[in-house]
Amino acid sequence: CKGADYTKWTDCYGEYVFPRIEYKGEWKNGAFDGQGILKEAWGGIYVGGFKNNLAEGYGRQEEEDGSWWEGEIKNDKLHGKGIYHNYDGTIFEGNFFEGFLHGQGIYTKVDGTRATGNFEKDYLNGQGEWRYANGDVAKGNFKQDNLDGYGVYTWAIGDVYEGNWVDGIKSGKAKVTYHTGEVYEGNFSEDYRNGKGKLIYENGDVYDGFWKNGLRHGKGKYLYKNGNEF
């Protein structure tokens, strides 16, 4: 670009040092526009597209704390396909909207725990799956990262819960198959067997009746494997 007055630079390449930032790149009508490099006062560096002084198009930002993000950008924020590596090791990858993971994406924690599915503002909402570092797996409908609606939770030990959830709490009709061989079908509330339900024990005995806080409580029928009934 020609001249010292950057406000008159247009359709050219120029370098200018402001009091708090430094820009090297293309200009249009006195603004960053096109491909360029911007160094922030705190040490962050952005390389990529610009439009009217804002990051736009495709670019990459690197921060001094080790965090970085790269992808499609609009109005200085990830917007479209992208990836964000936080300084603590967590990773957001997928579709972004105004800087948030929004739509299909993957969230990975430093311990290996991973969430995949539909996101809204960085949280798993709708159909998705959590795979935890301890081997547990949660799959189904989510709300704010918690199972909500129908979902299946499989513990690493082998227990499987298939049924309804409310804000991450077992609630409603469900079937639970335990690694011991026992099977429960019935109602849950507040994470426990509550209400009507049937449990088939490992030895073949069956209890069909009411439960309270996970224990047999109230009217019910106990059928022994040998046919005796209590």
Disulfide bonds with the S-S distance in Angstrom:
Cys1-Cys12 1.88
